[in-house]
Structure formats: structure tokens, C-alpha cells
Amino acid sequence: MMEFDPTRPKWAQIADEIRRRIASGEYPPNHLISEVQMEAEFDVARGTVRKVTAALRAEGLIVTTPGMGSFVAKR
């Protein structure tokens, strides 16, 4: 379980963790970024998870395909 810093939004801290996992190769290209799994792992609401995926998508780190989900982008 992640310890959240109360001075920063949870979504930003989760996004940092997902970025770290992508950078380290723990989440390789085409790895599914599951909103359901994030909700459970970080114990946050779906709205919080949606902010995470929106931020990562805006940075080009993930690609979302309607009906399929979000995946780590190819580098």
C-alpha cells in the first residue's frame, strides 16, 4: 500500500508511481494500464484513476483505445 503525501493530490502521486514503473521497464510497451487494478491497488475512486490516465495520456506515456483500455505507448 502506498503512503500518500497529504500535501499533494493522490492522482499526481499515483501518476508518478506509474511513470516510474514505465521508466524502469516494469510496465513495458503495450502493457495494459488497468483502471480497475489501480483503483484496488491504491484504494482510490475511479475519478482519481481517470485523472491519472488523462495525465499520462497527455504526456504520451499511454495510449487509450476505446473498448480495449489504456496501454503503455511504444517508445
CHARMM internal coordinates of N, CA and C (Angstrom, degrees):
IC EDIT
DIST 1 N 1 CA 1.4725
DIST 1 CA 1 C 1.5305
ANGL 1 N 1 CA 1 C 109.67
DIST 1 C 2 N 1.3018
ANGL 1 CA 1 C 2 N 115.04
DIHE 1 N 1 CA 1 C 2 N 133.61
DIST 2 N 2 CA 1.4618
ANGL 1 C 2 N 2 CA 120.85
DIHE 1 CA 1 C 2 N 2 CA -177.97
DIST 2 CA 2 C 1.5366
ANGL 2 N 2 CA 2 C 110.42
DIHE 1 C 2 N 2 CA 2 C -78.96
DIST 2 C 3 N 1.3152
ANGL 2 CA 2 C 3 N 115.76
DIHE 2 N 2 CA 2 C 3 N 137.19
DIST 3 N 3 CA 1.4698
ANGL 2 C 3 N 3 CA 120.51
DIHE 2 CA 2 C 3 N 3 CA 173.42
DIST 3 CA 3 C 1.5264
ANGL 3 N 3 CA 3 C 107.08
DIHE 2 C 3 N 3 CA 3 C -87.87
DIST 3 C 4 N 1.3294
ANGL 3 CA 3 C 4 N 116.68
DIHE 3 N 3 CA 3 C 4 N 119.42
DIST 4 N 4 CA 1.4623
ANGL 3 C 4 N 4 CA 119.94
DIHE 3 CA 3 C 4 N 4 CA -178.28
DIST 4 CA 4 C 1.5243
ANGL 4 N 4 CA 4 C 111.28
DIHE 3 C 4 N 4 CA 4 C -88.56
DIST 4 C 5 N 1.3313
ANGL 4 CA 4 C 5 N 114.96
DIHE 4 N 4 CA 4 C 5 N 140.48
DIST 5 N 5 CA 1.4656
ANGL 4 C 5 N 5 CA 122.55
DIHE 4 CA 4 C 5 N 5 CA 173.88
DIST 5 CA 5 C 1.5259
ANGL 5 N 5 CA 5 C 106.38
DIHE 4 C 5 N 5 CA 5 C -81.00
DIST 5 C 6 N 1.3408
ANGL 5 CA 5 C 6 N 117.47
DIHE 5 N 5 CA 5 C 6 N 118.20
DIST 6 N 6 CA 1.4749
ANGL 5 C 6 N 6 CA 119.18
DIHE 5 CA 5 C 6 N 6 CA -176.47
DIST 6 CA 6 C 1.5314
ANGL 6 N 6 CA 6 C 113.95
DIHE 5 C 6 N 6 CA 6 C -67.00
DIST 6 C 7 N 1.3346
ANGL 6 CA 6 C 7 N 117.96
DIHE 6 N 6 CA 6 C 7 N -9.76
DIST 7 N 7 CA 1.4672
ANGL 6 C 7 N 7 CA 120.39
DIHE 6 CA 6 C 7 N 7 CA -178.20
DIST 7 CA 7 C 1.5351
ANGL 7 N 7 CA 7 C 112.65
DIHE 6 C 7 N 7 CA 7 C -92.01
DIST 7 C 8 N 1.3523
ANGL 7 CA 7 C 8 N 116.89
DIHE 7 N 7 CA 7 C 8 N -3.28
DIST 8 N 8 CA 1.4738
ANGL 7 C 8 N 8 CA 120.47
DIHE 7 CA 7 C 8 N 8 CA 179.85
DIST 8 CA 8 C 1.5195
ANGL 8 N 8 CA 8 C 109.81
DIHE 7 C 8 N 8 CA 8 C -128.23
DIST 8 C 9 N 1.3453
ANGL 8 CA 8 C 9 N 117.04
DIHE 8 N 8 CA 8 C 9 N 148.46
DIST 9 N 9 CA 1.4708
ANGL 8 C 9 N 9 CA 119.24
DIHE 8 CA 8 C 9 N 9 CA 177.86
DIST 9 CA 9 C 1.5326
ANGL 9 N 9 CA 9 C 110.86
DIHE 8 C 9 N 9 CA 9 C -60.08
DIST 9 C 10 N 1.3356
ANGL 9 CA 9 C 10 N 116.10
DIHE 9 N 9 CA 9 C 10 N 140.63
DIST 10 N 10 CA 1.4639
ANGL 9 C 10 N 10 CA 120.53
DIHE 9 CA 9 C 10 N 10 CA 179.81
DIST 10 CA 10 C 1.5241
ANGL 10 N 10 CA 10 C 111.28
DIHE 9 C 10 N 10 CA 10 C -57.97
DIST 10 C 11 N 1.3480
ANGL 10 CA 10 C 11 N 116.59
DIHE 10 N 10 CA 10 C 11 N -41.55
DIST 11 N 11 CA 1.4709
ANGL 10 C 11 N 11 CA 118.55
DIHE 10 CA 10 C 11 N 11 CA -177.36
DIST 11 CA 11 C 1.5276
ANGL 11 N 11 CA 11 C 111.11
DIHE 10 C 11 N 11 CA 11 C -59.40
DIST 11 C 12 N 1.3461
ANGL 11 CA 11 C 12 N 117.47
DIHE 11 N 11 CA 11 C 12 N -37.89
DIST 12 N 12 CA 1.4680
ANGL 11 C 12 N 12 CA 121.27
DIHE 11 CA 11 C 12 N 12 CA -178.56
DIST 12 CA 12 C 1.5308
ANGL 12 N 12 CA 12 C 110.39
DIHE 11 C 12 N 12 CA 12 C -67.77
DIST 12 C 13 N 1.3356
ANGL 12 CA 12 C 13 N 116.35
DIHE 12 N 12 CA 12 C 13 N -37.51
DIST 13 N 13 CA 1.4621
ANGL 12 C 13 N 13 CA 120.35
DIHE 12 CA 12 C 13 N 13 CA 179.31
DIST 13 CA 13 C 1.5353
ANGL 13 N 13 CA 13 C 111.24
DIHE 12 C 13 N 13 CA 13 C -69.99
DIST 13 C 14 N 1.3254
ANGL 13 CA 13 C 14 N 116.48
DIHE 13 N 13 CA 13 C 14 N -38.42
DIST 14 N 14 CA 1.4657
ANGL 13 C 14 N 14 CA 120.52
DIHE 13 CA 13 C 14 N 14 CA 177.08
DIST 14 CA 14 C 1.5334
ANGL 14 N 14 CA 14 C 109.36
DIHE 13 C 14 N 14 CA 14 C -66.51
DIST 14 C 15 N 1.3366
ANGL 14 CA 14 C 15 N 116.84
DIHE 14 N 14 CA 14 C 15 N -42.17
DIST 15 N 15 CA 1.4700
ANGL 14 C 15 N 15 CA 120.82
DIHE 14 CA 14 C 15 N 15 CA 178.25
DIST 15 CA 15 C 1.5287
ANGL 15 N 15 CA 15 C 110.10
DIHE 14 C 15 N 15 CA 15 C -59.47
DIST 15 C 16 N 1.3371
ANGL 15 CA 15 C 16 N 117.30
DIHE 15 N 15 CA 15 C 16 N -40.47
DIST 16 N 16 CA 1.4737
ANGL 15 C 16 N 16 CA 120.94
DIHE 15 CA 15 C 16 N 16 CA 177.45
DIST 16 CA 16 C 1.5296
ANGL 16 N 16 CA 16 C 110.41
DIHE 15 C 16 N 16 CA 16 C -59.86
DIST 16 C 17 N 1.3311
ANGL 16 CA 16 C 17 N 116.85
DIHE 16 N 16 CA 16 C 17 N -42.79
DIST 17 N 17 CA 1.4686
ANGL 16 C 17 N 17 CA 121.59
DIHE 16 CA 16 C 17 N 17 CA -179.46
DIST 17 CA 17 C 1.5352
ANGL 17 N 17 CA 17 C 111.05
DIHE 16 C 17 N 17 CA 17 C -65.79
DIST 17 C 18 N 1.3314
ANGL 17 CA 17 C 18 N 116.93
DIHE 17 N 17 CA 17 C 18 N -42.56
DIST 18 N 18 CA 1.4661
ANGL 17 C 18 N 18 CA 119.97
DIHE 17 CA 17 C 18 N 18 CA 179.18
DIST 18 CA 18 C 1.5309
ANGL 18 N 18 CA 18 C 109.80
DIHE 17 C 18 N 18 CA 18 C -66.16
DIST 18 C 19 N 1.3484
ANGL 18 CA 18 C 19 N 117.04
DIHE 18 N 18 CA 18 C 19 N -40.17
DIST 19 N 19 CA 1.4768
ANGL 18 C 19 N 19 CA 121.01
DIHE 18 CA 18 C 19 N 19 CA 175.79
DIST 19 CA 19 C 1.5285
ANGL 19 N 19 CA 19 C 110.26
DIHE 18 C 19 N 19 CA 19 C -57.90
DIST 19 C 20 N 1.3448
ANGL 19 CA 19 C 20 N 116.06
DIHE 19 N 19 CA 19 C 20 N -43.46
DIST 20 N 20 CA 1.4718
ANGL 19 C 20 N 20 CA 120.89
DIHE 19 CA 19 C 20 N 20 CA -179.61
DIST 20 CA 20 C 1.5250
ANGL 20 N 20 CA 20 C 109.87
DIHE 19 C 20 N 20 CA 20 C -61.86
DIST 20 C 21 N 1.3327
ANGL 20 CA 20 C 21 N 116.97
DIHE 20 N 20 CA 20 C 21 N -42.99
DIST 21 N 21 CA 1.4678
ANGL 20 C 21 N 21 CA 121.02
DIHE 20 CA 20 C 21 N 21 CA -179.24
DIST 21 CA 21 C 1.5293
ANGL 21 N 21 CA 21 C 111.46
DIHE 20 C 21 N 21 CA 21 C -65.78
DIST 21 C 22 N 1.3417
ANGL 21 CA 21 C 22 N 116.67
DIHE 21 N 21 CA 21 C 22 N -35.95
DIST 22 N 22 CA 1.4681
ANGL 21 C 22 N 22 CA 120.32
DIHE 21 CA 21 C 22 N 22 CA 177.49
DIST 22 CA 22 C 1.5312
ANGL 22 N 22 CA 22 C 109.36
DIHE 21 C 22 N 22 CA 22 C -68.63
DIST 22 C 23 N 1.3390
ANGL 22 CA 22 C 23 N 116.67
DIHE 22 N 22 CA 22 C 23 N -46.59
DIST 23 N 23 CA 1.4679
ANGL 22 C 23 N 23 CA 121.46
DIHE 22 CA 22 C 23 N 23 CA -177.77
DIST 23 CA 23 C 1.5268
ANGL 23 N 23 CA 23 C 111.64
DIHE 22 C 23 N 23 CA 23 C -62.66
DIST 23 C 24 N 1.3389
ANGL 23 CA 23 C 24 N 117.25
DIHE 23 N 23 CA 23 C 24 N -36.75
DIST 24 N 24 CA 1.4714
ANGL 23 C 24 N 24 CA 121.08
DIHE 23 CA 23 C 24 N 24 CA -177.17
DIST 24 CA 24 C 1.5233
ANGL 24 N 24 CA 24 C 112.46
DIHE 23 C 24 N 24 CA 24 C -78.19
DIST 24 C 25 N 1.3561
ANGL 24 CA 24 C 25 N 116.20
DIHE 24 N 24 CA 24 C 25 N -12.46
DIST 25 N 25 CA 1.4532
ANGL 24 C 25 N 25 CA 119.52
DIHE 24 CA 24 C 25 N 25 CA -177.12
DIST 25 CA 25 C 1.5223
ANGL 25 N 25 CA 25 C 112.95
DIHE 24 C 25 N 25 CA 25 C 89.45
DIST 25 C 26 N 1.3407
ANGL 25 CA 25 C 26 N 116.89
DIHE 25 N 25 CA 25 C 26 N -2.91
DIST 26 N 26 CA 1.4701
ANGL 25 C 26 N 26 CA 120.20
DIHE 25 CA 25 C 26 N 26 CA 176.58
DIST 26 CA 26 C 1.5328
ANGL 26 N 26 CA 26 C 109.31
DIHE 25 C 26 N 26 CA 26 C -59.34
DIST 26 C 27 N 1.3477
ANGL 26 CA 26 C 27 N 115.60
DIHE 26 N 26 CA 26 C 27 N -36.98
DIST 27 N 27 CA 1.4645
ANGL 26 C 27 N 27 CA 121.71
DIHE 26 CA 26 C 27 N 27 CA 173.34
DIST 27 CA 27 C 1.5301
ANGL 27 N 27 CA 27 C 106.88
DIHE 26 C 27 N 27 CA 27 C -110.72
DIST 27 C 28 N 1.3347
ANGL 27 CA 27 C 28 N 117.96
DIHE 27 N 27 CA 27 C 28 N 94.96
DIST 28 N 28 CA 1.4760
ANGL 27 C 28 N 28 CA 120.58
DIHE 27 CA 27 C 28 N 28 CA -177.97
DIST 28 CA 28 C 1.5296
ANGL 28 N 28 CA 28 C 111.89
DIHE 27 C 28 N 28 CA 28 C -75.55
DIST 28 C 29 N 1.3415
ANGL 28 CA 28 C 29 N 117.65
DIHE 28 N 28 CA 28 C 29 N 170.12
DIST 29 N 29 CA 1.4678
ANGL 28 C 29 N 29 CA 120.16
DIHE 28 CA 28 C 29 N 29 CA 175.85
DIST 29 CA 29 C 1.5304
ANGL 29 N 29 CA 29 C 110.84
DIHE 28 C 29 N 29 CA 29 C -51.87
DIST 29 C 30 N 1.3154
ANGL 29 CA 29 C 30 N 115.63
DIHE 29 N 29 CA 29 C 30 N 141.54
DIST 30 N 30 CA 1.4694
ANGL 29 C 30 N 30 CA 125.43
DIHE 29 CA 29 C 30 N 30 CA -178.97
DIST 30 CA 30 C 1.5314
ANGL 30 N 30 CA 30 C 113.98
DIHE 29 C 30 N 30 CA 30 C 75.14
DIST 30 C 31 N 1.3453
ANGL 30 CA 30 C 31 N 118.30
DIHE 30 N 30 CA 30 C 31 N 2.52
DIST 31 N 31 CA 1.4735
ANGL 30 C 31 N 31 CA 120.98
DIHE 30 CA 30 C 31 N 31 CA 176.36
DIST 31 CA 31 C 1.5289
ANGL 31 N 31 CA 31 C 108.82
DIHE 30 C 31 N 31 CA 31 C -67.33
DIST 31 C 32 N 1.3349
ANGL 31 CA 31 C 32 N 116.51
DIHE 31 N 31 CA 31 C 32 N 132.54
DIST 32 N 32 CA 1.4619
ANGL 31 C 32 N 32 CA 120.81
DIHE 31 CA 31 C 32 N 32 CA 178.84
DIST 32 CA 32 C 1.5250
ANGL 32 N 32 CA 32 C 110.33
DIHE 31 C 32 N 32 CA 32 C -70.14
DIST 32 C 33 N 1.3310
ANGL 32 CA 32 C 33 N 116.34
DIHE 32 N 32 CA 32 C 33 N 127.34
DIST 33 N 33 CA 1.4598
ANGL 32 C 33 N 33 CA 122.30
DIHE 32 CA 32 C 33 N 33 CA 173.85
DIST 33 CA 33 C 1.5319
ANGL 33 N 33 CA 33 C 105.53
DIHE 32 C 33 N 33 CA 33 C -99.07
DIST 33 C 34 N 1.3240
ANGL 33 CA 33 C 34 N 116.29
DIHE 33 N 33 CA 33 C 34 N 97.95
DIST 34 N 34 CA 1.4589
ANGL 33 C 34 N 34 CA 121.59
DIHE 33 CA 33 C 34 N 34 CA -173.61
DIST 34 CA 34 C 1.5243
ANGL 34 N 34 CA 34 C 111.82
DIHE 33 C 34 N 34 CA 34 C -86.34
DIST 34 C 35 N 1.3478
ANGL 34 CA 34 C 35 N 116.02
DIHE 34 N 34 CA 34 C 35 N 121.83
DIST 35 N 35 CA 1.4633
ANGL 34 C 35 N 35 CA 119.93
DIHE 34 CA 34 C 35 N 35 CA 176.93
DIST 35 CA 35 C 1.5266
ANGL 35 N 35 CA 35 C 110.50
DIHE 34 C 35 N 35 CA 35 C -64.17
DIST 35 C 36 N 1.3248
ANGL 35 CA 35 C 36 N 116.40
DIHE 35 N 35 CA 35 C 36 N -37.74
DIST 36 N 36 CA 1.4674
ANGL 35 C 36 N 36 CA 120.54
DIHE 35 CA 35 C 36 N 36 CA 179.70
DIST 36 CA 36 C 1.5299
ANGL 36 N 36 CA 36 C 110.56
DIHE 35 C 36 N 36 CA 36 C -62.98
DIST 36 C 37 N 1.3397
ANGL 36 CA 36 C 37 N 116.29
DIHE 36 N 36 CA 36 C 37 N -44.26
DIST 37 N 37 CA 1.4695
ANGL 36 C 37 N 37 CA 120.11
DIHE 36 CA 36 C 37 N 37 CA 178.87
DIST 37 CA 37 C 1.5202
ANGL 37 N 37 CA 37 C 111.30
DIHE 36 C 37 N 37 CA 37 C -64.70
DIST 37 C 38 N 1.3449
ANGL 37 CA 37 C 38 N 116.97
DIHE 37 N 37 CA 37 C 38 N -40.54
DIST 38 N 38 CA 1.4740
ANGL 37 C 38 N 38 CA 119.70
DIHE 37 CA 37 C 38 N 38 CA 178.86
DIST 38 CA 38 C 1.5230
ANGL 38 N 38 CA 38 C 110.62
DIHE 37 C 38 N 38 CA 38 C -63.21
DIST 38 C 39 N 1.3327
ANGL 38 CA 38 C 39 N 116.05
DIHE 38 N 38 CA 38 C 39 N -43.92
DIST 39 N 39 CA 1.4648
ANGL 38 C 39 N 39 CA 120.33
DIHE 38 CA 38 C 39 N 39 CA 177.51
DIST 39 CA 39 C 1.5207
ANGL 39 N 39 CA 39 C 110.78
DIHE 38 C 39 N 39 CA 39 C -53.31
DIST 39 C 40 N 1.3389
ANGL 39 CA 39 C 40 N 115.99
DIHE 39 N 39 CA 39 C 40 N -47.64
DIST 40 N 40 CA 1.4597
ANGL 39 C 40 N 40 CA 121.15
DIHE 39 CA 39 C 40 N 40 CA -177.49
DIST 40 CA 40 C 1.5287
ANGL 40 N 40 CA 40 C 111.68
DIHE 39 C 40 N 40 CA 40 C -70.95
DIST 40 C 41 N 1.3244
ANGL 40 CA 40 C 41 N 116.96
DIHE 40 N 40 CA 40 C 41 N -46.42
DIST 41 N 41 CA 1.4677
ANGL 40 C 41 N 41 CA 120.37
DIHE 40 CA 40 C 41 N 41 CA -176.39
DIST 41 CA 41 C 1.5192
ANGL 41 N 41 CA 41 C 112.31
DIHE 40 C 41 N 41 CA 41 C -62.60
DIST 41 C 42 N 1.3416
ANGL 41 CA 41 C 42 N 116.62
DIHE 41 N 41 CA 41 C 42 N -43.74
DIST 42 N 42 CA 1.4639
ANGL 41 C 42 N 42 CA 120.11
DIHE 41 CA 41 C 42 N 42 CA -174.92
DIST 42 CA 42 C 1.5299
ANGL 42 N 42 CA 42 C 112.67
DIHE 41 C 42 N 42 CA 42 C -98.84
DIST 42 C 43 N 1.3411
ANGL 42 CA 42 C 43 N 117.26
DIHE 42 N 42 CA 42 C 43 N -2.24
DIST 43 N 43 CA 1.4584
ANGL 42 C 43 N 43 CA 123.18
DIHE 42 CA 42 C 43 N 43 CA 178.26
DIST 43 CA 43 C 1.5302
ANGL 43 N 43 CA 43 C 111.49
DIHE 42 C 43 N 43 CA 43 C 54.28
DIST 43 C 44 N 1.3374
ANGL 43 CA 43 C 44 N 114.95
DIHE 43 N 43 CA 43 C 44 N 54.08
DIST 44 N 44 CA 1.4687
ANGL 43 C 44 N 44 CA 121.37
DIHE 43 CA 43 C 44 N 44 CA 179.90
DIST 44 CA 44 C 1.5276
ANGL 44 N 44 CA 44 C 109.50
DIHE 43 C 44 N 44 CA 44 C -128.84
DIST 44 C 45 N 1.3216
ANGL 44 CA 44 C 45 N 116.00
DIHE 44 N 44 CA 44 C 45 N 166.60
DIST 45 N 45 CA 1.4645
ANGL 44 C 45 N 45 CA 122.54
DIHE 44 CA 44 C 45 N 45 CA -179.31
DIST 45 CA 45 C 1.5305
ANGL 45 N 45 CA 45 C 110.74
DIHE 44 C 45 N 45 CA 45 C -76.07
DIST 45 C 46 N 1.3214
ANGL 45 CA 45 C 46 N 115.90
DIHE 45 N 45 CA 45 C 46 N 158.24
DIST 46 N 46 CA 1.4673
ANGL 45 C 46 N 46 CA 121.62
DIHE 45 CA 45 C 46 N 46 CA 179.76
DIST 46 CA 46 C 1.5294
ANGL 46 N 46 CA 46 C 110.88
DIHE 45 C 46 N 46 CA 46 C -57.78
DIST 46 C 47 N 1.3241
ANGL 46 CA 46 C 47 N 117.82
DIHE 46 N 46 CA 46 C 47 N -37.88
DIST 47 N 47 CA 1.4696
ANGL 46 C 47 N 47 CA 120.78
DIHE 46 CA 46 C 47 N 47 CA 178.92
DIST 47 CA 47 C 1.5207
ANGL 47 N 47 CA 47 C 112.38
DIHE 46 C 47 N 47 CA 47 C -58.94
DIST 47 C 48 N 1.3302
ANGL 47 CA 47 C 48 N 116.42
DIHE 47 N 47 CA 47 C 48 N -38.27
DIST 48 N 48 CA 1.4698
ANGL 47 C 48 N 48 CA 121.50
DIHE 47 CA 47 C 48 N 48 CA 177.79
DIST 48 CA 48 C 1.5258
ANGL 48 N 48 CA 48 C 109.91
DIHE 47 C 48 N 48 CA 48 C -64.80
DIST 48 C 49 N 1.3289
ANGL 48 CA 48 C 49 N 115.90
DIHE 48 N 48 CA 48 C 49 N -44.17
DIST 49 N 49 CA 1.4651
ANGL 48 C 49 N 49 CA 121.32
DIHE 48 CA 48 C 49 N 49 CA 179.40
DIST 49 CA 49 C 1.5261
ANGL 49 N 49 CA 49 C 110.81
DIHE 48 C 49 N 49 CA 49 C -63.70
DIST 49 C 50 N 1.3185
ANGL 49 CA 49 C 50 N 117.12
DIHE 49 N 49 CA 49 C 50 N -37.20
DIST 50 N 50 CA 1.4762
ANGL 49 C 50 N 50 CA 120.53
DIHE 49 CA 49 C 50 N 50 CA 179.46
DIST 50 CA 50 C 1.5312
ANGL 50 N 50 CA 50 C 110.65
DIHE 49 C 50 N 50 CA 50 C -64.14
DIST 50 C 51 N 1.3480
ANGL 50 CA 50 C 51 N 117.09
DIHE 50 N 50 CA 50 C 51 N -35.53
DIST 51 N 51 CA 1.4730
ANGL 50 C 51 N 51 CA 119.74
DIHE 50 CA 50 C 51 N 51 CA 176.59
DIST 51 CA 51 C 1.5240
ANGL 51 N 51 CA 51 C 110.14
DIHE 50 C 51 N 51 CA 51 C -64.81
DIST 51 C 52 N 1.3336
ANGL 51 CA 51 C 52 N 116.19
DIHE 51 N 51 CA 51 C 52 N -38.13
DIST 52 N 52 CA 1.4698
ANGL 51 C 52 N 52 CA 120.63
DIHE 51 CA 51 C 52 N 52 CA 178.35
DIST 52 CA 52 C 1.5288
ANGL 52 N 52 CA 52 C 109.78
DIHE 51 C 52 N 52 CA 52 C -61.90
DIST 52 C 53 N 1.3407
ANGL 52 CA 52 C 53 N 116.53
DIHE 52 N 52 CA 52 C 53 N -51.30
DIST 53 N 53 CA 1.4717
ANGL 52 C 53 N 53 CA 119.09
DIHE 52 CA 52 C 53 N 53 CA -177.14
DIST 53 CA 53 C 1.5333
ANGL 53 N 53 CA 53 C 110.88
DIHE 52 C 53 N 53 CA 53 C -65.32
DIST 53 C 54 N 1.3250
ANGL 53 CA 53 C 54 N 117.47
DIHE 53 N 53 CA 53 C 54 N -36.07
DIST 54 N 54 CA 1.4743
ANGL 53 C 54 N 54 CA 119.91
DIHE 53 CA 53 C 54 N 54 CA 178.62
DIST 54 CA 54 C 1.5288
ANGL 54 N 54 CA 54 C 110.59
DIHE 53 C 54 N 54 CA 54 C -63.54
DIST 54 C 55 N 1.3302
ANGL 54 CA 54 C 55 N 116.96
DIHE 54 N 54 CA 54 C 55 N -42.24
DIST 55 N 55 CA 1.4713
ANGL 54 C 55 N 55 CA 121.16
DIHE 54 CA 54 C 55 N 55 CA -179.63
DIST 55 CA 55 C 1.5305
ANGL 55 N 55 CA 55 C 110.52
DIHE 54 C 55 N 55 CA 55 C -65.51
DIST 55 C 56 N 1.3261
ANGL 55 CA 55 C 56 N 116.58
DIHE 55 N 55 CA 55 C 56 N -45.64
DIST 56 N 56 CA 1.4678
ANGL 55 C 56 N 56 CA 120.06
DIHE 55 CA 55 C 56 N 56 CA -178.76
DIST 56 CA 56 C 1.5291
ANGL 56 N 56 CA 56 C 111.36
DIHE 55 C 56 N 56 CA 56 C -66.81
DIST 56 C 57 N 1.3388
ANGL 56 CA 56 C 57 N 115.88
DIHE 56 N 56 CA 56 C 57 N -35.55
DIST 57 N 57 CA 1.4664
ANGL 56 C 57 N 57 CA 120.71
DIHE 56 CA 56 C 57 N 57 CA 177.36
DIST 57 CA 57 C 1.5325
ANGL 57 N 57 CA 57 C 109.56
DIHE 56 C 57 N 57 CA 57 C -65.67
DIST 57 C 58 N 1.3356
ANGL 57 CA 57 C 58 N 117.11
DIHE 57 N 57 CA 57 C 58 N -42.97
DIST 58 N 58 CA 1.4700
ANGL 57 C 58 N 58 CA 121.55
DIHE 57 CA 57 C 58 N 58 CA -179.94
DIST 58 CA 58 C 1.5293
ANGL 58 N 58 CA 58 C 111.05
DIHE 57 C 58 N 58 CA 58 C -62.24
DIST 58 C 59 N 1.3382
ANGL 58 CA 58 C 59 N 116.73
DIHE 58 N 58 CA 58 C 59 N -30.86
DIST 59 N 59 CA 1.4729
ANGL 58 C 59 N 59 CA 121.41
DIHE 58 CA 58 C 59 N 59 CA 179.38
DIST 59 CA 59 C 1.5309
ANGL 59 N 59 CA 59 C 111.86
DIHE 58 C 59 N 59 CA 59 C -83.75
DIST 59 C 60 N 1.3320
ANGL 59 CA 59 C 60 N 116.79
DIHE 59 N 59 CA 59 C 60 N -6.47
DIST 60 N 60 CA 1.4535
ANGL 59 C 60 N 60 CA 120.19
DIHE 59 CA 59 C 60 N 60 CA -179.75
DIST 60 CA 60 C 1.5231
ANGL 60 N 60 CA 60 C 113.90
DIHE 59 C 60 N 60 CA 60 C 80.05
DIST 60 C 61 N 1.3402
ANGL 60 CA 60 C 61 N 117.33
DIHE 60 N 60 CA 60 C 61 N 12.27
DIST 61 N 61 CA 1.4673
ANGL 60 C 61 N 61 CA 120.31
DIHE 60 CA 60 C 61 N 61 CA -179.74
DIST 61 CA 61 C 1.5216
ANGL 61 N 61 CA 61 C 112.48
DIHE 60 C 61 N 61 CA 61 C -80.83
DIST 61 C 62 N 1.3520
ANGL 61 CA 61 C 62 N 116.36
DIHE 61 N 61 CA 61 C 62 N -28.49
DIST 62 N 62 CA 1.4578
ANGL 61 C 62 N 62 CA 120.31
DIHE 61 CA 61 C 62 N 62 CA 177.63
DIST 62 CA 62 C 1.5177
ANGL 62 N 62 CA 62 C 109.70
DIHE 61 C 62 N 62 CA 62 C -130.09
DIST 62 C 63 N 1.3213
ANGL 62 CA 62 C 63 N 114.88
DIHE 62 N 62 CA 62 C 63 N 157.52
DIST 63 N 63 CA 1.4588
ANGL 62 C 63 N 63 CA 122.77
DIHE 62 CA 62 C 63 N 63 CA 177.72
DIST 63 CA 63 C 1.5229
ANGL 63 N 63 CA 63 C 106.49
DIHE 62 C 63 N 63 CA 63 C -124.33
DIST 63 C 64 N 1.3342
ANGL 63 CA 63 C 64 N 116.52
DIHE 63 N 63 CA 63 C 64 N 132.90
DIST 64 N 64 CA 1.4609
ANGL 63 C 64 N 64 CA 120.48
DIHE 63 CA 63 C 64 N 64 CA -179.96
DIST 64 CA 64 C 1.5204
ANGL 64 N 64 CA 64 C 109.89
DIHE 63 C 64 N 64 CA 64 C -108.81
DIST 64 C 65 N 1.3261
ANGL 64 CA 64 C 65 N 115.56
DIHE 64 N 64 CA 64 C 65 N 129.14
DIST 65 N 65 CA 1.4591
ANGL 64 C 65 N 65 CA 122.43
DIHE 64 CA 64 C 65 N 65 CA 177.23
DIST 65 CA 65 C 1.5206
ANGL 65 N 65 CA 65 C 108.03
DIHE 64 C 65 N 65 CA 65 C -111.85
DIST 65 C 66 N 1.3498
ANGL 65 CA 65 C 66 N 118.36
DIHE 65 N 65 CA 65 C 66 N 117.89
DIST 66 N 66 CA 1.4561
ANGL 65 C 66 N 66 CA 120.07
DIHE 65 CA 65 C 66 N 66 CA -178.91
DIST 66 CA 66 C 1.5285
ANGL 66 N 66 CA 66 C 111.76
DIHE 65 C 66 N 66 CA 66 C -53.73
DIST 66 C 67 N 1.3056
ANGL 66 CA 66 C 67 N 115.25
DIHE 66 N 66 CA 66 C 67 N 133.21
DIST 67 N 67 CA 1.4546
ANGL 66 C 67 N 67 CA 121.26
DIHE 66 CA 66 C 67 N 67 CA 179.11
DIST 67 CA 67 C 1.5218
ANGL 67 N 67 CA 67 C 114.28
DIHE 66 C 67 N 67 CA 67 C 82.88
DIST 67 C 68 N 1.3314
ANGL 67 CA 67 C 68 N 116.91
DIHE 67 N 67 CA 67 C 68 N -8.93
DIST 68 N 68 CA 1.4708
ANGL 67 C 68 N 68 CA 119.89
DIHE 67 CA 67 C 68 N 68 CA -178.66
DIST 68 CA 68 C 1.5214
ANGL 68 N 68 CA 68 C 112.04
DIHE 67 C 68 N 68 CA 68 C -117.85
DIST 68 C 69 N 1.3303
ANGL 68 CA 68 C 69 N 117.28
DIHE 68 N 68 CA 68 C 69 N -39.94
DIST 69 N 69 CA 1.4605
ANGL 68 C 69 N 69 CA 120.17
DIHE 68 CA 68 C 69 N 69 CA -179.61
DIST 69 CA 69 C 1.5066
ANGL 69 N 69 CA 69 C 112.48
DIHE 68 C 69 N 69 CA 69 C 124.56
DIST 69 C 70 N 1.3356
ANGL 69 CA 69 C 70 N 114.40
DIHE 69 N 69 CA 69 C 70 N -169.66
DIST 70 N 70 CA 1.4675
ANGL 69 C 70 N 70 CA 122.06
DIHE 69 CA 69 C 70 N 70 CA -179.04
DIST 70 CA 70 C 1.5165
ANGL 70 N 70 CA 70 C 109.34
DIHE 69 C 70 N 70 CA 70 C -107.19
DIST 70 C 71 N 1.3263
ANGL 70 CA 70 C 71 N 114.75
DIHE 70 N 70 CA 70 C 71 N 137.99
DIST 71 N 71 CA 1.4550
ANGL 70 C 71 N 71 CA 120.99
DIHE 70 CA 70 C 71 N 71 CA -176.90
DIST 71 CA 71 C 1.5239
ANGL 71 N 71 CA 71 C 109.60
DIHE 70 C 71 N 71 CA 71 C -131.72
DIST 71 C 72 N 1.3312
ANGL 71 CA 71 C 72 N 116.80
DIHE 71 N 71 CA 71 C 72 N 150.65
DIST 72 N 72 CA 1.4574
ANGL 71 C 72 N 72 CA 121.07
DIHE 71 CA 71 C 72 N 72 CA 175.68
DIST 72 CA 72 C 1.5263
ANGL 72 N 72 CA 72 C 107.65
DIHE 71 C 72 N 72 CA 72 C -62.77
DIST 72 C 73 N 1.3335
ANGL 72 CA 72 C 73 N 115.30
DIHE 72 N 72 CA 72 C 73 N 131.35
DIST 73 N 73 CA 1.4720
ANGL 72 C 73 N 73 CA 120.77
DIHE 72 CA 72 C 73 N 73 CA -178.27
DIST 73 CA 73 C 1.5346
ANGL 73 N 73 CA 73 C 109.97
DIHE 72 C 73 N 73 CA 73 C -71.13
DIST 73 C 74 N 1.3366
ANGL 73 CA 73 C 74 N 114.57
DIHE 73 N 73 CA 73 C 74 N 151.66
DIST 74 N 74 CA 1.4722
ANGL 73 C 74 N 74 CA 119.53
DIHE 73 CA 73 C 74 N 74 CA 173.10
DIST 74 CA 74 C 1.5199
ANGL 74 N 74 CA 74 C 107.49
DIHE 73 C 74 N 74 CA 74 C -71.06
DIST 74 C 75 N 1.3072
ANGL 74 CA 74 C 75 N 116.14
DIHE 74 N 74 CA 74 C 75 N 142.24
DIST 75 N 75 CA 1.4677
ANGL 74 C 75 N 75 CA 119.78
DIHE 74 CA 74 C 75 N 75 CA -177.83
DIST 75 CA 75 C 1.5297
ANGL 75 N 75 CA 75 C 111.20
DIHE 74 C 75 N 75 CA 75 C -79.79
END
COOR INIT
IC SEED 1 N 1 CA 1 C
IC BUILD
